[in-house]
């Protein structure tokens, strides 16, 4: 009986440890819009705060969030010394729509492709939209979903992080 309890407790603790998100950036390769490979950990070495928004062309709330964030981007860049990266999780069926969609939106942020969802999986993201904030190579904020006004919560976190 005691061995069974120890085994169950060990299994429970292991499961809990794997469910707790790691704040380190994963060593995962994404593609730039021009097809070049880029290690995602690079975003932790910019010296700037990086807001990362996971999205897809088929996701209405994702696109709404990125429209809002791109409107705020010039102000936030100056105010918080940050950059915005949009990570498309469109698969092979819809990936061809990403570049024309981004061009049509005239987004000023960097857009990268996570076509196989390797980065999404490595970060434990179940659904999009999903946003993270990176500071000094660590994830300091995570937000699941989007409703109008969620960018205000994100800005509050940026203020907290930067003390501004």
Buried (B, 14 or more C-beta within 10 A) or exposed (E): EEEEEEEEEEEEEEEEEEEEEEEEBBEBBBBEBEEEEBBBBEBBEBEBBBBBBBBBBBBEBBBBBBEBBBEBBEEBBEBBBBBBBBBBBBEEEBBEBBBEBBEEBEBEBBBBBBBBBBBBBBBBBEBBBBBBBBBEBEBBBBBEEBEEEBBEEBBEBBEEBEEE
